[in-house]
Amino acid sequence: STVDGEPLFVRAPGRGRCEVVCFTSDHNKSFGELSPSRVRTVVDAWADRVEYLSTLPGVEQVFPFENRGEEIGVTLSHPHGQIYGYPFVTPRTERMLEVASSYLDKHGRPVMGDVLAAEREAGTRLIETSEHWTAFVPAAARWPVEVHVVPHRQVPDLPALTSEERDDFASLYARVLKHLDSLYDRPLPYIAAWHQAPVREGRDLAWLHLEVFSILRTKDKLKYLAGSESGMAVWINDTTPEAVAERLRSAL
């Protein structure tokens, strides 16, 4: 059907899925305070739900994420996250796949693999490294605080991670969150977003990774998406990614 009978505005029944994942029964804890074994349990839960939701008719992309903090808009303080099953491939993922495809055609290598290698070689924006994962502030960070957590092996989604990679992530991510909460000496409001392959396309192009970012630019000031960001999608930051990485590394 259409809106007001106008073919330009297509209307369809709602499809997809939304689930809530409670990280712990302890109401006063945060994700960063969970033990590595508990984080591993959460990773397994994410992977299990991604695998299941990907089988549902109409679901084209599965997106696990966590919103934390009142500044992000969270009204329920109990540590939890959500998983969306979209009936379409999101615009952000479409763009990532376009870039990955173009880069692969031009260079014969995955773009995230080259980004990861460049960040590890430079070292100036690294936050934490381990056997299977690296966490860094990206060279073109958009947010006041932004960290990407990337596996060293190209995998399309969470279910594709090995047991060793899941254990390693649990230890490294706990350390990353401690850096974040130490930055302003207060619980950092953040969004943690898993980027992974859609259900039916781009699975050979995608490279699973976690993006953790905050709109807090000082201890008590927010980054507002004003004219340039909201009007033109051109992001302006008032600090360098190298400076943010150094502050995060020394925060502990």
C-alpha positions in Angstrom: 0.0 0.0 0.0 1.0 3.7 -0.1 0.6 6.8 2.0 -2.3 9.0 0.8 -2.4 6.9 -2.4 1.0 8.4 -3.5 3.3 5.9 -5.2 6.3 7.7 -3.9 5.5 6.9 -0.3 5.3 3.1 0.1 3.8 1.6 3.2 4.3 -2.0 4.4 3.5 -4.0 7.5 6.1 -3.9 10.3 8.6 -6.8 10.1 11.7 -7.7 12.0 12.6 -8.5 15.6 13.8 -6.7 18.8 15.2 -8.6 21.7 16.7 -7.5 25.0 19.8 -9.2 26.5 20.3 -8.8 30.3 24.1 -9.0 30.9 23.9 -9.9 34.6 21.4 -10.2 37.5 23.3 -7.6 39.5 21.4 -4.4 39.0 24.3 -2.2 40.1 27.0 -3.6 37.8 28.0 -2.3 34.4 29.3 -4.3 31.4 32.9 -3.2 32.2 32.6 -4.7 35.7 31.7 -8.1 34.4 34.3 -10.9 34.7 35.8 -12.2 31.5 33.9 -15.4 31.9 30.7 -13.5 32.1 31.5 -11.4 29.1 32.3 -14.7 27.3 28.7 -15.9 28.2 27.3 -12.7 26.7 29.3 -13.2 23.5 27.9 -16.7 23.2 24.4 -15.4 23.8 24.9 -12.7 21.0 26.2 -15.3 18.6 23.3 -17.7 19.4 20.7 -15.0 18.8 22.4 -13.8 15.7 22.4 -17.3 14.3 18.7 -17.8 15.2 17.4 -14.4 14.1 19.2 -14.9 10.7 16.9 -17.8 10.0 13.7 -15.8 10.4 11.7 -14.9 7.3 12.2 -11.3 6.4 15.2 -10.6 8.6 18.1 -9.2 6.4 20.5 -7.9 9.0 21.0 -8.6 12.7 22.5 -5.8 14.9 23.5 -6.4 18.6 24.2 -3.2 20.5 24.3 -1.6 23.9 23.2 1.9 24.9 24.6 3.0 28.2 23.9 6.1 30.2 21.3 8.8 30.6 23.0 11.1 28.1 22.4 8.4 25.5 18.8 8.2 26.4 18.8 5.1 28.6 15.9 5.0 31.1 16.6 1.6 32.5 19.8 1.4 34.4 20.0 -2.4 34.7 23.0 -3.5 32.5 21.4 -4.7 29.2 21.7 -4.5 25.5 19.4 -5.1 22.5 19.5 -7.0 19.3 17.5 -5.8 16.2 16.6 -8.0 13.3 16.1 -5.5 10.5 13.9 -6.4 7.4 16.5 -4.6 5.3 20.2 -3.9 5.1 21.0 -0.7 6.9 22.4 2.3 5.1 25.6 2.3 7.2 26.2 -1.3 6.3 25.4 -0.8 2.6 28.0 2.0 2.5 30.6 -0.2 4.3 30.1 -3.0 1.8 30.4 -0.6 -1.1 33.7 0.7 0.2 34.9 -2.9 0.9 34.0 -4.0 -2.6 35.6 -1.0 -4.3 38.8 -1.3 -2.3 39.1 -5.1 -2.9 38.7 -4.5 -6.7 41.4 -1.9 -6.7 43.9 -3.4 -4.3 43.1 -7.1 -4.1 43.0 -6.9 -0.3 40.2 -6.3 2.3 40.1 -2.7 3.5 39.7 -3.5 7.1 42.8 -5.8 7.0 44.9 -2.9 5.7 43.4 -0.5 8.2 44.2 -2.9 11.0 47.8 -3.4 9.8 48.3 0.3 9.4 47.0 1.1 12.9 49.1 -1.7 14.5 52.2 -0.4 12.6 51.7 3.2 13.6 50.8 2.4 17.2 49.9 6.0 18.1 46.2 5.3 18.2 46.2 1.8 19.8 44.4 1.3 23.1 44.8 -2.5 23.7 46.1 -5.4 21.8 46.0 -9.2 22.3 46.6 -12.4 20.3 43.3 -12.1 18.4 42.1 -8.5 18.7 43.2 -4.9 18.5 41.4 -1.9 19.9 42.2 1.6 18.5 40.9 5.1 18.0 40.4 5.3 14.2 42.4 7.9 12.3 39.2 9.6 11.1 37.3 9.4 14.3 33.9 11.2 14.2 33.0 11.1 17.9 34.8 12.7 20.8 35.5 9.2 22.2 35.6 6.4 19.6 37.2 3.0 19.8 37.1 0.2 17.2 37.7 -3.4 18.4 38.7 -5.5 15.5 39.6 -9.2 15.2 42.8 -10.1 13.4 41.0 -12.7 11.3 38.4 -11.7 8.8 35.0 -13.2 9.9 31.6 -12.1 8.7 29.7 -12.2 12.0 29.7 -13.2 15.7 28.8 -16.9 15.2 31.9 -17.3 13.1 34.3 -16.5 16.0 36.2 -19.4 17.4 36.2 -20.3 21.1 39.7 -18.8 21.5 38.7 -15.5 19.8 35.7 -15.2 22.0 37.7 -15.8 25.2 40.3 -13.3 24.0 37.7 -10.7 23.2 36.2 -11.0 26.7 39.5 -10.2 28.3 40.5 -7.3 26.0 37.0 -5.7 25.9 36.9 -5.6 29.7 40.2 -3.7 29.7 38.9 -1.3 27.0 35.9 -0.4 29.0 38.0 0.3 32.1 40.0 2.8 30.0 36.8 4.4 28.9 35.4 4.7 32.4 38.7 6.2 33.7 38.8 8.9 31.0 36.6 11.4 32.9 36.7 9.5 36.2 33.0 8.7 35.8 30.9 6.1 34.1 31.1 6.9 30.4 27.9 7.0 28.5 28.4 5.1 25.3 27.0 3.1 22.4 28.6 -0.2 21.6 27.6 -1.3 18.1 28.5 -4.6 16.4 29.1 -4.3 12.6 28.7 -7.6 10.9 27.6 -9.0 7.5 24.0 -9.0 6.5 22.2 -12.3 6.4 22.2 -12.9 2.6 24.8 -10.5 1.0 28.3 -9.2 1.4 29.4 -12.0 3.6 32.7 -12.3 1.8 33.3 -8.5 2.1 32.3 -7.8 5.7 34.8 -7.8 8.5 33.2 -8.1 12.0 34.1 -5.4 14.4 32.8 -3.5 17.4 32.5 0.3 17.5 32.3 1.9 20.9 31.7 5.6 21.0 30.5 8.4 23.3 28.9 11.8 22.8 30.6 13.1 26.0 33.4 15.5 24.9 34.4 16.6 28.5 33.3 15.3 31.9 30.1 17.3 31.7 29.7 18.5 28.1 28.0 16.7 25.2 29.0 16.7 21.6 26.0 18.2 19.7 25.3 17.2 16.1 24.8 20.8 14.8 24.7 22.3 11.4 27.6 20.5 9.7 26.9 17.1 11.2 23.1 17.1 11.0 22.7 19.2 7.9 25.5 17.9 5.7 26.7 14.7 7.5 30.2 16.3 7.7 31.7 15.6 11.1 33.8 18.0 13.0 35.9 17.1 16.0 37.7 19.5 18.3 40.6 17.1 19.1 42.8 14.6 17.3 42.4 10.9 17.5 46.0 10.6 18.6 45.4 12.8 21.6 42.2 10.9 22.6 44.1 7.6 22.3 46.9 8.9 24.5 44.4 10.1 27.1 42.7 6.7 27.1 45.9 4.8 27.4 47.0 6.9 30.4 43.6 7.1 32.0 44.2 3.9 34.0 
